[in-house]
């Protein structure tokens, strides 16, 4: 499994949802971790620009 942005579990661009799917944990937990990180906005912007999009599903 490759780390990608989520196409189904997203609030802004799907970074936290993609990380949660990759790790197999709740996206809520990943979002809480991002809120508590000191450089959360910078890290999120970097990940949003570097992570690839997940393929679109037909369903």
Secondary structure as the mmCIF struct_conf table of DSSP 4:
data_model
#
loop_
_struct_conf.conf_type_id
_struct_conf.id
_struct_conf.beg_label_comp_id
_struct_conf.beg_label_asym_id
_struct_conf.beg_label_seq_id
_struct_conf.end_label_comp_id
_struct_conf.end_label_asym_id
_struct_conf.end_label_seq_id
STRN STRN1 UNK A 4 UNK A 5
BEND BEND1 UNK A 7 UNK A 9
BEND BEND2 UNK A 11 UNK A 14
HELX_RH_AL_P HELX_RH_AL_P1 UNK A 15 UNK A 23
TURN_TY1_P TURN_TY1_P1 UNK A 24 UNK A 24
BEND BEND3 UNK A 25 UNK A 25
HELX_RH_AL_P HELX_RH_AL_P2 UNK A 27 UNK A 36
BEND BEND4 UNK A 37 UNK A 37
TURN_TY1_P TURN_TY1_P2 UNK A 38 UNK A 39
HELX_RH_AL_P HELX_RH_AL_P3 UNK A 40 UNK A 50
BEND BEND5 UNK A 51 UNK A 51
STRN STRN2 UNK A 52 UNK A 53
HELX_LH_PP_P HELX_LH_PP_P1 UNK A 54 UNK A 57
#
